[in-house]
Amino acid sequence: MPEPIFSKRTAFSTRVANSRRTVWRRSGVLAAVVACGLALAACADKEDDLFLDDTPADQLYNEGLAYMQRGDLREATRTFEKLDQLHPYSEYSRKAMVMTAYVEYSRGNYTEAINSSRRFLTLFPGSPDAAYALFIIGQSYYHQVPDVTRDQEMAAKAMGAYEEVVRRYPDSEYADESRKQVLAMKDQLAGKEMEVGRFYLYKKDYIAAISRFRIVIVDYQTTRHVEEALARVAEAYYAMGVVKEAQTAAAVLGHNFPDSPWYKSTYTLLQTGGYGPENDSGSWISKAFANIRLI
């Protein structure tokens, strides 16, 4: 029995469609290959143009500075990067690396600023500009520090960079500002510990709360949070029935911050049980203050 005509047409149409799809696929592959080849050729031309460029290093550096003064930071970055590629061993290349880090920082590209600064420090650790590059790293982390309700990894990294400036370059023009920033980051980190400690205290998880407040008392006792930390430790110990430690915390608080409202509230708390501040020199609380403020 002969095959129906509509079936033959359908089969033919299917073959045509398949054939077209094959051609389209092959054409697409070919187009992609051609496009890739053109792109590579263009890249090669650009590289040739770059390395045929004989613009002097000092001219490129001054051009980058001019772009910065005009506020064209994107073009300034490109110019400094071009200088680094064309004259990698020149004194201006070293300067351009630092300027690239600064421009990226100014643009808010903090990751790029950190990477550029670290590259500079790796290549030129003894450079007079090393302190500045390290300070840029600290500032880049600093501008990414969130509020105390969130993770404080950036604050810790910023503090580390600032501390390194002070340690390695104590006489540099960035040392004093770095010292101030170290204190600010310590205050930020202490604030985070206080927030978590208060949460545990509210949940009556006194051991966990004390561990957080202890970090503030031991590691961040020069911050504004230490008064509250001592008061909270006294509160937690008193709630647990560890009266002696509560009395010690109150004594340390009263000796070092006699006018603090936190001392007044802690004193009142102890009075409810007929107790008063009394220092135990063997307590970790007393020892934490032994090197700074003696009881």
Beta strands, then each sheet from edge to edge (+ up, - down):
end
